């Protein structure tokens, strides 16, 4: 008998790990919705009377920082002990920086408010990037394959429902005459959820036999060289050239929420409970989307998920425009319905293009092609957000919504041109000459 063999984990430890990982992920998702950089962060920023042009840049700063973290940290998240740190430490750090913002933002000058929100966005993005890497590693090694997909689906549904309940139950707390203080309870709930997510994951027990087969990196990682490899590889495939253009057009859907937030804030930044209602709408979109998009991609294909997501986002823009010109935008519940549709459509596009790329790429090429798409979309997103933010600041907040409606429609029409992901009876899309 080989006495050096590592003993298997007891079933009780495995079950306990599963519960901790599940609820930590659910709490992290709840916190992410309650401090959403697409909605909550820019709304609170505008409630402080800070310059509108920066409100549209908060989300690109988050996504850009997340991308930087994923590129530079990914080679080092190759052991479960590091992956565990990469999950719970960033959650606690995110909660800490948001708590600092909630405590001190109202007492700062506008210049310091801008700096504080930009720093918060960067820290949130870096933490999201590191956490996503750690979570992927832990889910791949510590969650049984049969439970993995069900866990992700259940987390999205449970967290969306709980976020709605938390916001509704706490909306009358911390009521104040100051616009920022009327809505700050939403952020405090998010802070508590992020701390709870980190502490929950700290209790997960990991074993040495869960180490992945990949060896320690022997060479210093070269992100720019990997991006160059991704560009060379991707441009060789006609289908990827089409996907990359679609990915850039999808920026108008994925980065749309802050501009709806700017528009909504012009009517509702001083309205009691308005941010709570908008968060409820966005969370309801997540819950509906987790069911609808999961069913559609499993029963039909991921391609309709993308163009339907663009269509629903276009509809949300049309409704926002219609409500503005008819005066109904002043109804907070009707605008919450607009946010719900935008959340539903945006999640469909993100979910669809992620699964599409997984289905049509080869395993060894996938990291390069994902990184190339994310970098290109990130750079375009920063320019896109800066231009629309300047328009909202210098002209009016309704013009960006009109621009988004047109771009969302173009993105939907172009999504039809994407080749089917590995159609039955045909060669895989990455081997096709479409």
Helices and strands as residue ranges (DSSP letters): H 11-34, H 40-47, H 52-55, H 57-73, G 74-76, H 80-104, G 105-107, H 110-142, H 145-170, H 179-202, G 208-210, H 223-235, H 238-249, H 251-254, H 257-268, H 274-299, H 303-326, G 328-330, H 332-360, H 363-394, H 397-415, G 429-431
